[in-house]
Amino acid sequence: MGIFDRFKSSQAAKDKAKRASDAAEKRVNEKTGGKYKDQVDTAQQKAEERFGMGRERGGEGSRDDR
């Protein structure tokens, strides 16, 4: 079992990664003045999907709430 398999099976790890992902997105958007907001959001979505932690947009926990 590889490191990513263990990651995908651990809900605690997924939750921590989502918080880190959100913090990184927020920081990048602050540093760029929101200029690349759409591109950053798309990249974050793809990364989260790749690691099995994709989420629905527009619902609870969505970046649209900020």
DSSP file (Angstrom, degrees, kcal/mol; ACC not computed):
  #  RESIDUE AA STRUCTURE BP1 BP2  ACC     N-H-->O    O-->H-N    N-H-->O    O-->H-N    TCO  KAPPA ALPHA  PHI   PSI    X-CA   Y-CA   Z-CA
    1    1 A M              0   0    0      0, 0.0     2,-0.1     0, 0.0     0, 0.0   0.000 360.0 360.0 360.0 123.5    0.0    0.0    0.0
    2    2 A G     >  -     0   0    0      1,-0.1     4,-2.0     4,-0.0     5,-0.2  -0.278 360.0-101.1 -83.1 171.1    1.5    3.3   -1.1
    3    3 A I  H  > S+     0   0    0      1,-0.2     4,-2.0     2,-0.2     5,-0.1   0.860 122.2  50.4 -60.8 -37.5    1.4    6.6    0.7
    4    4 A F  H  > S+     0   0    0      2,-0.2     4,-2.6     1,-0.2    -1,-0.2   0.827 106.5  55.1 -74.5 -29.8   -1.4    7.9   -1.5
    5    5 A D  H  > S+     0   0    0      2,-0.2     4,-1.3     1,-0.2    -2,-0.2   0.919 110.0  46.5 -65.0 -42.8   -3.5    4.8   -1.0
    6    6 A R  H  X S+     0   0    0     -4,-2.0     4,-0.6     1,-0.2    -2,-0.2   0.898 112.2  51.6 -64.7 -39.6   -3.2    5.4    2.8
    7    7 A F  H >< S+     0   0    0     -4,-2.0     3,-1.2     1,-0.2     7,-0.3   0.936 108.1  51.0 -61.4 -47.0   -4.1    9.0    2.3
    8    8 A K  H 3< S+     0   0    0     -4,-2.6    -1,-0.2     1,-0.3    -2,-0.2   0.772 110.6  49.3 -64.7 -25.8   -7.2    8.2    0.2
    9    9 A S  H 3< S+     0   0    0     -4,-1.3     2,-0.7    -3,-0.2    -1,-0.3   0.524  95.2  83.2 -91.8  -4.9   -8.5    5.8    2.8
   10   10 A S    <X  -     0   0    0     -3,-1.2     4,-2.0    -4,-0.6     5,-0.1  -0.873  54.9-169.4-105.5 111.8   -8.0    8.3    5.8
   11   11 A Q  H  > S+     0   0    0     -2,-0.7     4,-2.6     1,-0.2     5,-0.2   0.868  89.9  56.1 -65.2 -35.9  -10.9   10.7    6.3
   12   12 A A  H  > S+     0   0    0      1,-0.2     4,-2.2     2,-0.2    -1,-0.2   0.905 108.1  48.0 -62.6 -40.8   -8.8   12.7    8.8
   13   13 A A  H  > S+     0   0    0      2,-0.2     4,-2.5     1,-0.2    -1,-0.2   0.897 111.1  51.0 -66.5 -39.9   -6.0   13.1    6.3
   14   14 A K  H  X S+     0   0    0     -4,-2.0     4,-2.4    -7,-0.3    -2,-0.2   0.918 110.2  49.3 -62.8 -43.5   -8.5   14.2    3.6
   15   15 A D  H  X S+     0   0    0     -4,-2.6     4,-2.1     2,-0.2    -2,-0.2   0.913 112.3  47.6 -62.8 -42.6  -10.0   16.8    6.0
   16   16 A K  H  X S+     0   0    0     -4,-2.2     4,-2.2     1,-0.2    -1,-0.2   0.903 112.1  50.1 -64.8 -41.1   -6.6   18.2    6.8
   17   17 A A  H  X S+     0   0    0     -4,-2.5     4,-2.7     2,-0.2    -2,-0.2   0.875 108.3  52.8 -66.1 -37.3   -5.6   18.3    3.2
   18   18 A K  H  X S+     0   0    0     -4,-2.4     4,-2.6     2,-0.2    -1,-0.2   0.918 109.5  48.8 -63.8 -42.7   -8.8   20.2    2.3
   19   19 A R  H  X S+     0   0    0     -4,-2.1     4,-2.3     2,-0.2    -2,-0.2   0.915 113.5  46.9 -62.7 -41.8   -8.1   22.8    5.0
   20   20 A A  H  X S+     0   0    0     -4,-2.2     4,-2.5     2,-0.2    -2,-0.2   0.900 111.8  51.1 -65.6 -40.4   -4.5   23.2    3.7
   21   21 A S  H  X S+     0   0    0     -4,-2.7     4,-2.4     2,-0.2    -2,-0.2   0.909 111.2  47.5 -63.2 -43.2   -5.8   23.4    0.1
   22   22 A D  H  X S+     0   0    0     -4,-2.6     4,-2.5     2,-0.2    -2,-0.2   0.906 112.2  49.8 -64.1 -42.0   -8.3   26.1    1.1
   23   23 A A  H  X S+     0   0    0     -4,-2.3     4,-2.4     2,-0.2    -2,-0.2   0.903 111.4  48.9 -64.5 -40.9   -5.6   28.0    3.0
   24   24 A A  H  X S+     0   0    0     -4,-2.5     4,-2.6     2,-0.2     5,-0.2   0.918 111.4  49.5 -65.0 -43.0   -3.3   27.8    0.0
   25   25 A E  H  X S+     0   0    0     -4,-2.4     4,-2.5     1,-0.2    -2,-0.2   0.933 112.1  48.0 -60.9 -45.7   -6.0   29.0   -2.4
   26   26 A K  H  X S+     0   0    0     -4,-2.5     4,-2.2     1,-0.2    -2,-0.2   0.919 112.4  49.1 -61.1 -44.3   -6.8   31.9   -0.1
   27   27 A R  H  X S+     0   0    0     -4,-2.4     4,-2.7     2,-0.2    -2,-0.2   0.918 111.4  48.3 -63.7 -44.9   -3.2   32.9    0.2
   28   28 A V  H  X S+     0   0    0     -4,-2.6     4,-2.2     1,-0.2     6,-0.3   0.926 112.2  49.6 -62.1 -43.9   -2.5   32.8   -3.5
   29   29 A N  H  <>S+     0   0    0     -4,-2.5     5,-2.1    -5,-0.2     4,-0.4   0.874 111.6  48.9 -64.6 -35.9   -5.6   34.9   -4.2
   30   30 A E  H ><5S+     0   0    0     -4,-2.2     3,-0.8     3,-0.2    -2,-0.2   0.929 112.2  48.2 -66.0 -44.6   -4.5   37.4   -1.6
   31   31 A K  H 3<5S+     0   0    0     -4,-2.7    -2,-0.2     1,-0.2    -1,-0.2   0.831 118.3  40.0 -66.2 -32.3   -1.0   37.6   -3.1
   32   32 A T  T ><5S-     0   0    0     -4,-2.2     3,-1.5    -5,-0.2    -1,-0.2   0.375 109.5-118.4 -98.8   4.2   -2.3   38.1   -6.6
   33   33 A G  T < 5 -     0   0    0     -3,-0.8    -3,-0.2    -4,-0.4    -4,-0.1   0.765  66.9 -65.8  65.7  23.7   -5.1   40.4   -5.7
   34   34 A G  T > <S+     0   0    0     -5,-2.1     3,-1.6    -6,-0.3    -1,-0.3   0.527 101.9 132.0  77.2   4.8   -7.6   37.8   -7.0
   35   35 A K  T <  S+     0   0    0     -3,-1.5     3,-0.2     1,-0.3    -2,-0.1   0.826  79.9  32.2 -59.5 -34.0   -6.3   38.3  -10.6
   36   36 A Y  T 3> S+     0   0    0      1,-0.2     4,-2.9    -8,-0.1    -1,-0.3  -0.022  79.9 129.3-113.5  28.3   -6.0   34.5  -11.2
   37   37 A K  H <> S+     0   0    0     -3,-1.6     4,-2.5     1,-0.2     5,-0.2   0.882  74.1  46.7 -53.8 -47.0   -9.0   33.4   -9.0
   38   38 A D  H  > S+     0   0    0     -4,-0.2     4,-2.3     2,-0.2    -1,-0.2   0.912 114.5  46.8 -64.5 -42.7  -10.6   31.3  -11.7
   39   39 A Q  H  > S+     0   0    0      2,-0.2     4,-2.4     1,-0.2    -2,-0.2   0.898 113.0  49.2 -66.7 -39.9   -7.3   29.6  -12.6
   40   40 A V  H  X S+     0   0    0     -4,-2.9     4,-2.4     2,-0.2    -2,-0.2   0.913 111.7  49.3 -65.1 -42.7   -6.4   28.9   -9.0
   41   41 A D  H  X S+     0   0    0     -4,-2.5     4,-2.5    -5,-0.3    -2,-0.2   0.913 111.2  49.2 -63.5 -43.3   -9.9   27.5   -8.3
   42   42 A T  H  X S+     0   0    0     -4,-2.3     4,-2.3     2,-0.2    -2,-0.2   0.920 111.9  48.6 -62.3 -44.3   -9.7   25.2  -11.3
   43   43 A A  H  X S+     0   0    0     -4,-2.4     4,-2.3     1,-0.2    -2,-0.2   0.903 111.5  50.0 -63.0 -41.1   -6.2   24.0  -10.3
   44   44 A Q  H  X S+     0   0    0     -4,-2.4     4,-2.6     2,-0.2     5,-0.2   0.918 109.7  50.9 -64.5 -43.3   -7.4   23.3   -6.8
   45   45 A Q  H  X S+     0   0    0     -4,-2.5     4,-2.5     1,-0.2    -2,-0.2   0.931 111.6  47.4 -58.6 -46.7  -10.4   21.4   -8.0
   46   46 A K  H  X S+     0   0    0     -4,-2.3     4,-2.2     2,-0.2    -1,-0.2   0.896 112.5  48.9 -64.7 -40.6   -8.2   19.2  -10.2
   47   47 A A  H  X S+     0   0    0     -4,-2.3     4,-1.6     2,-0.2    -1,-0.2   0.924 112.5  48.1 -64.6 -43.9   -5.7   18.5   -7.4
   48   48 A E  H  <>S+     0   0    0     -4,-2.6     5,-3.4     1,-0.2     6,-0.4   0.896 112.0  49.3 -65.0 -39.9   -8.5   17.6   -5.0
   49   49 A E  H ><5S+     0   0    0     -4,-2.5     3,-1.6     4,-0.3     5,-0.2   0.906 107.8  55.1 -63.9 -41.0  -10.1   15.3   -7.5
   50   50 A R  H 3<5S+     0   0    0     -4,-2.2    -1,-0.2     1,-0.3    -2,-0.2   0.848 110.7  45.0 -61.1 -35.2   -6.8   13.6   -8.2
   51   51 A F  T 3<5S-     0   0    0     -4,-1.6    -1,-0.3    -5,-0.1    -2,-0.2   0.273 120.3-108.0 -94.8  11.1   -6.4   12.9   -4.5
   52   52 A G  T < 5S+     0   0    0     -3,-1.6    -3,-0.2    -5,-0.1    -2,-0.1   0.790  93.1 105.0  73.6  28.5  -10.0   11.7   -4.2
   53   53 A M      < +     0   0    0     -5,-3.4    -4,-0.3    -6,-0.2    -5,-0.1  -0.028  41.5 150.5-129.5  31.8  -11.3   14.6   -2.2
   54   54 A G        -     0   0    0     -6,-0.4     2,-0.3    -5,-0.2    -9,-0.1  -0.234  25.9-160.5 -61.9 153.5  -13.3   16.4   -4.8
   55   55 A R        -     0   0    0    -10,-0.1     2,-0.3     6,-0.0    -6,-0.1  -0.926  23.5 -99.2-135.3 160.2  -16.3   18.5   -3.7
   56   56 A E    >   -     0   0    0     -2,-0.3     3,-0.6     4,-0.1     2,-0.2  -0.592  39.6-127.3 -76.3 137.8  -19.4   19.9   -5.2
   57   57 A R  T 3  S+     0   0    0     -2,-0.3     3,-0.1     1,-0.2    -1,-0.1  -0.615  87.3  27.6 -85.7 147.1  -19.1   23.6   -6.1
   58   58 A G  T 3  S+     0   0    0      1,-0.3    -1,-0.2    -2,-0.2     3,-0.1   0.331 103.9  92.3  89.0  -7.6  -21.8   26.0   -4.8
   59   59 A G  S X  S-     0   0    0     -3,-0.6     3,-1.8     1,-0.2    -1,-0.3  -0.177  91.3 -39.6-102.2-162.5  -22.6   24.0   -1.7
   60   60 A E  T 3  S+     0   0    0      1,-0.3    -1,-0.2    -3,-0.1    -4,-0.1  -0.371 129.7  20.6 -61.7 135.7  -21.4   23.9    1.8
   61   61 A G  T 3  S+     0   0    0      1,-0.3    -1,-0.3    -3,-0.1     2,-0.1   0.489  90.7 145.4  83.7   2.8  -17.7   24.5    2.0
   62   62 A S    X   -     0   0    0     -3,-1.8     3,-1.5     1,-0.1    -1,-0.3  -0.424  59.3-128.0 -73.9 148.6  -17.5   26.0   -1.4
   63   63 A R  G >  S+     0   0    0      1,-0.3     3,-1.5     2,-0.2    -1,-0.1   0.666 104.0  76.9 -67.8 -15.8  -15.1   28.8   -2.1
   64   64 A D  G 3  S+     0   0    0      1,-0.3    -1,-0.3     2,-0.1    -7,-0.0   0.682  80.9  70.0 -68.1 -15.9  -18.0   30.8   -3.4
   65   65 A D  G <         0   0    0     -3,-1.5    -1,-0.3     1,-0.2    -2,-0.2   0.630 360.0 360.0 -74.8 -13.4  -19.0   31.4    0.2
   66   66 A R    <         0   0    0     -3,-1.5    -1,-0.2    -4,-0.1    -2,-0.1   0.456 360.0 360.0 -91.4 360.0  -16.0   33.7    0.8
